[in-house]
């Protein structure tokens, strides 16, 4: 009889001590904050010229400004012949991989631009290929792929 009581007492003591250690107290369970906003990165992609900038907004501006300058410089080195004038905005979508490789994903332009400047797509592809090395964007300490949509104003006169 005494041997039957000892295991019962041990289990009773263990259950009582677990309750005191709050192992089974559901009021102590804290929810994990696992909501991740994938549309915003912690650190935007960066060219070497922008690495020294600490402010997130200024660093992103430096990155976008550098892309605009490099692509504009490449486009301005070519001469175009058109009939009439063109003053339109072309949207260029760039994909920056987690490895820091920039690629031209899509170009949105009007039919007039496509008709008058058929070589524009090829020139944009070459311009993007000539962009300097990039450090990829960072999200929670991990390099991630990002997409940028850049407006480029095309102004040409006959």
Buried (B, 14 or more C-beta within 10 A) or exposed (E): EEEEEEEEEEEEEEEEEEEEEEEEEEEEEEEEEEEEEEEEBEBBBBBEEBEEBEEEEEBBBBBBEBBBEBBEEBBEEEEEEBEEEBEBEBEBBBBBBBEBEBEBBEBEBEEEBEEBBEEBBEBBEBBBEEBEEBBBBBBEEEBBBBEBEEEBEBEBEE
